[in-house]
Amino acid sequence: MPLQFGIWAPVCGGWLRVINPERNWSISDLVELAVQADRVGYDFYYIPEHYLNAVHGPDHDVTDPWLTAGAVSLATQEIKIVTAVQPGFKLPAVVAKLSAALQNQPGGGRFGLSGIAGWWQLEVESYGDVWLSHGDRYARLEEYLQIIRGLWTTADFNYRGKYYTITQGILAERPTPLPLVFIAGESERAIDLAARLGDYLFINADDVEKTAALVEKVKRWASDRYQRQIQVAMSAFAIVRPTRVEAESRLDKIYRSADTRKIRYFQQQIDANAVAHNKLDIGQTIEANLGLSARFVGDPQTVIRRLRDYESIGVDLIIFKFESTREDALYFHQQVIDRYSHPYPLISR
């Protein structure tokens, strides 16, 4: 399958930790963005789950992902909708039921679930959950996903684990087909869990060489350990302008407008055991998922070549963030994705 493309729903507002960031987005704004993405041909719309604002800090609001997912699913036709979930905020059986309803509604079959182990202690404890060690967070996520899949596929489902117990679990409406499952992370625990239970491992941006090592590992582990196949999705941030000089100039202006107070705050908040976030350079953490590390910055042809580099190492899906999300997402599809997908224009006869 050729490389696919998605965009992030900016539930926290602008993705950059800069002075005067892009404003917060309402549910109706996020639906309009999804409709535009669906119309121009993006493959995925990724909606992160946060209850404190993970980009700009707890004093800023954040839009609810599940309400957004429901509204987007009713307003779009083709685009796949992936909603993140972090154990502790919702019981797994509740998420199984919500997921089934989104998957089975008319025009459905487009829902995906992204399992997040979590990295922000303040957010976890502020919403009544218990902060666990990195290993225990992934152990709980494993149980969480096992229960969800069990309820999706089994009548009178029973489960007894360390974190959850289900007795005669009933899901009257099971999802058809089963939703895609993304598992986010780059640690050994995350890679093994994705290789065993996921359809996608979802990783943060990095250079081609480091990304290639992660891709090779998870696909090898899935095949050798569990006799199955898995795909890899990567988050990234793109700055595309008509010329390379214009794009680099825009990046330089972004760095000069960095909100260093906000960046230092999150450098202190990030769990040091979270592998993907344990990169504390301002040039990387100015964007919450290190998206600039992949260097999708330049004119359209430069970025297209960069896309081919990541496709060649086995990345299957790239989910993009942008500075001015609505305008930049449209420009990126017209000037980059369309040319990438159709490198040779048709000649009329």
Disulfide bonds with the S-S distance in Angstrom:
none
